[in-house]
Amino acid sequence: MDIFDVAVIGAGPAGSMAAKYAAKAGACTILLEEHAAAGWPVQCAGLLGEQAMAESELSQGSHILRGMMGASVFSPGGQRMDFKAKSCKAWVVDRRLFDQALLGRAVQEGANLRLRAAVRQIRREKGTSVLTLGGGQEIYAKIVISAEGVSALLARRAGIAPPQMILSGAQVQVPFAVEDAEKVEVHLGAAPGLFAWVIPLDERTARIGLCARDQGCEHLRAFLKTDVIKKRLQGSPVALNVGGLPLGPPAATAVEGLLAVGDAAGQVKPTSGGGIYPGLVAAKIAGGVTAAAAMEGDFSAKRLMEYDRLWRAALGRELEIGMRANRMLGKMSDAELDELVGYLAGKPRLIKAIEEHGDIDRPSRLMGRMLRHLDWDAIRLARLLGYALG
Ligand SMILES: Cc1cc2nc3c(=O)[nH]c(=O)nc-3n(C[C@H](O)[C@H](O)[C@H](O)COP(=O)(O)OP(=O)(O)OC[C@H]3O[C@@H](n4cnc5c(N)ncnc54)[C@H](O)[C@@H]3O)c2cc1C
């Protein structure tokens, strides 16, 4: 009977990166993906910040569709704020090709891959995890990494609690009169829970989507009928993506013999809904810790909680601040959002700070800098930012 050191469930970005790092650290690793290929179905807008791109270790390749240099932020009442940096601050990727490239790197590093391998059940037997696949076959592993994505059924059954909330996401790709193909549009107030976005793919096509507390498809349908969007639609949607977005990680992301990473662990930025950056950072830690623990022969919850401590040291404060900022935006009325966007739009020094230091992966740094640029009549905004930064 072959016993793998590490079995990773799910070949999304987090799973492939965890498998790569476990294999790189010398663990005999198997990566199990239920679909026939990685990256399908797509449930993502595919926007990656500079740090996410760096963490992916894939800063070149056909998965990169175009660079983004700035954004236009719209308030519900029609205020807008524009900023554009001198260089690319984010990239739009083809998630199918991106996920496949990450998977390729895991295999190059020595991870064994099984496609069409849906894990149905995990049981612990004499200190080993027995994973039962759809066809009944069993795989044995010392430690399991659940990178199953938002549903994370197996992680939940193993005792990892669900995230604090799951937003409902929906997106279409549509022929569209794009204003500036190097700028993302953010529409505040268009979706309770987060915001709506327009991400240009070229001058005539965009991904338009949103994440809301619930009923993402209904909110998207309504958003497509708003004046600011409707008049610019130039054809019917060609693709619809829907999916859940977990916010707020559970109190513990490791139990005996298993840990969770990526969406399965609620590692998503609450300010933007981006899960790829935190998922990749945590996955590298997960790969390293599981490889070491497997070689030591210690699969206890206490040993695996090292992963929990390390990823929280790297990301915990950022996710907490993001959660407060998300709640703050969620509480603001349309009039307050108009006031906020109008205020920011009239402050060139703030816009310059955003252009120079904007970072969608680590927004707290910019929030801290913005506090320094406020004048006395901005007490209200200072209070809001102060609340978000704790
Ligand atoms: C509408 C929308 C837009 C988004 N836009 C962005 C964005 O622009 N930028 C960004 O950074 N993030 C974005 N996200 C979030 C991002 O898509 C996720 O955070 C990211 O995909 C999480 O990666 P993951 O590897 O944890 O999980 P996933 O990518 O969900 O991968 C999980 C994998 O596990 C497999 N799997 C599940 N169960 C089993 C099983 N039992 N056995 C075998 N395989 C299994 C699945 O088939 C899948 O391949 C968006 C999300 C939504 C919903």
The ligand as a MOL file (V3000), in Angstrom:
LIG
                    3D

  0  0  0     0  0            999 V3000
M  V30 BEGIN CTAB
M  V30 COUNTS 53 58 0 0 0
M  V30 BEGIN ATOM
M  V30 1 C -17.7260 36.2780 -9.4450 0
M  V30 2 C -16.3540 36.1240 -8.8270 0
M  V30 3 C -15.3160 36.9430 -9.2590 0
M  V30 4 C -14.0460 36.8100 -8.6780 0
M  V30 5 N -13.0410 37.6110 -9.1400 0
M  V30 6 C -11.8050 37.5040 -8.5940 0
M  V30 7 C -10.7210 38.3180 -9.0770 0
M  V30 8 O -10.8770 39.1230 -10.0010 0
M  V30 9 N -9.5000 38.1790 -8.4870 0
M  V30 10 C -9.2770 37.2960 -7.4610 0
M  V30 11 O -8.1600 37.2360 -6.9310 0
M  V30 12 N -10.2840 36.4980 -7.0060 0
M  V30 13 C -11.5300 36.5760 -7.5480 0
M  V30 14 N -12.5290 35.7580 -7.1150 0
M  V30 15 C -12.2140 34.7640 -6.0680 0
M  V30 16 C -11.4110 33.6220 -6.6720 0
M  V30 17 O -12.0540 33.1200 -7.8070 0
M  V30 18 C -11.2400 32.5150 -5.6110 0
M  V30 19 O -10.8330 33.1220 -4.4010 0
M  V30 20 C -10.1900 31.4830 -6.0490 0
M  V30 21 O -10.6030 30.7810 -7.1840 0
M  V30 22 C -9.9860 30.4860 -4.8990 0
M  V30 23 O -9.0320 29.5250 -5.2850 0
M  V30 24 P -9.0310 28.0910 -4.5940 0
M  V30 25 O -7.9000 27.3520 -5.2040 0
M  V30 26 O -9.1220 28.2360 -3.1390 0
M  V30 27 O -10.4250 27.4190 -5.0140 0
M  V30 28 P -11.0300 27.1180 -6.4510 0
M  V30 29 O -10.4300 28.0040 -7.4760 0
M  V30 30 O -12.5010 27.1450 -6.2800 0
M  V30 31 O -10.5620 25.6270 -6.7590 0
M  V30 32 C -11.0990 24.5330 -6.0700 0
M  V30 33 C -10.8390 23.2770 -6.8950 0
M  V30 34 O -11.1680 22.1270 -6.1200 0
M  V30 35 C -11.8280 21.1880 -6.9480 0
M  V30 36 N -12.5960 20.3250 -6.0440 0
M  V30 37 C -13.5860 20.7000 -5.1940 0
M  V30 38 N -14.0210 19.6450 -4.4730 0
M  V30 39 C -13.2940 18.5600 -4.8770 0
M  V30 40 C -13.2850 17.1940 -4.5030 0
M  V30 41 N -14.0950 16.7260 -3.5470 0
M  V30 42 N -12.4160 16.3760 -5.1160 0
M  V30 43 C -11.5620 16.8350 -6.0740 0
M  V30 44 N -11.5470 18.1370 -6.4720 0
M  V30 45 C -12.3860 18.9870 -5.8760 0
M  V30 46 C -12.6660 22.0630 -7.8730 0
M  V30 47 O -13.0410 21.3560 -9.0360 0
M  V30 48 C -11.6960 23.2110 -8.1520 0
M  V30 49 O -10.8620 22.9300 -9.2570 0
M  V30 50 C -13.8170 35.8610 -7.6600 0
M  V30 51 C -14.8700 35.0350 -7.2390 0
M  V30 52 C -16.1200 35.1720 -7.8040 0
M  V30 53 C -17.2250 34.2810 -7.3220 0
M  V30 END ATOM
M  V30 BEGIN BOND
M  V30 1 1 1 2
M  V30 2 1 2 3
M  V30 3 2 2 52
M  V30 4 2 3 4
M  V30 5 1 4 5
M  V30 6 1 4 50
M  V30 7 2 5 6
M  V30 8 1 6 7
M  V30 9 1 6 13
M  V30 10 2 7 8
M  V30 11 1 7 9
M  V30 12 1 9 10
M  V30 13 2 10 11
M  V30 14 1 10 12
M  V30 15 2 12 13
M  V30 16 1 13 14
M  V30 17 1 14 15
M  V30 18 1 14 50
M  V30 19 1 15 16
M  V30 20 1 16 17
M  V30 21 1 16 18
M  V30 22 1 18 19
M  V30 23 1 18 20
M  V30 24 1 20 21
M  V30 25 1 20 22
M  V30 26 1 22 23
M  V30 27 1 23 24
M  V30 28 2 24 25
M  V30 29 1 24 26
M  V30 30 1 24 27
M  V30 31 1 27 28
M  V30 32 2 28 29
M  V30 33 1 28 30
M  V30 34 1 28 31
M  V30 35 1 31 32
M  V30 36 1 32 33
M  V30 37 1 33 34
M  V30 38 1 33 48
M  V30 39 1 34 35
M  V30 40 1 35 36
M  V30 41 1 35 46
M  V30 42 1 36 37
M  V30 43 1 36 45
M  V30 44 2 37 38
M  V30 45 1 38 39
M  V30 46 1 39 40
M  V30 47 2 39 45
M  V30 48 1 40 41
M  V30 49 2 40 42
M  V30 50 1 42 43
M  V30 51 2 43 44
M  V30 52 1 44 45
M  V30 53 1 46 47
M  V30 54 1 46 48
M  V30 55 1 48 49
M  V30 56 2 50 51
M  V30 57 1 51 52
M  V30 58 1 52 53
M  V30 END BOND
M  V30 END CTAB
M  END
